[in-house]
């Protein structure tokens, strides 16, 4: 069973898919993961 955060994530990814003119899911997931990695790196720099 999915929790609230999973539904929010799927909603966000669905919105990105609509805004990107129905780009392939592989491209959307790849870009999302890249963004998360970048945010993580910036957070580590800020905490250092």
Protein Blocks (a to p, Z undefined) as FASTA:
>chain_A
ZZfklmmmmmmmmmmmmmnoopafklmmmmmmmmmmmmmmmmmmmmZZ
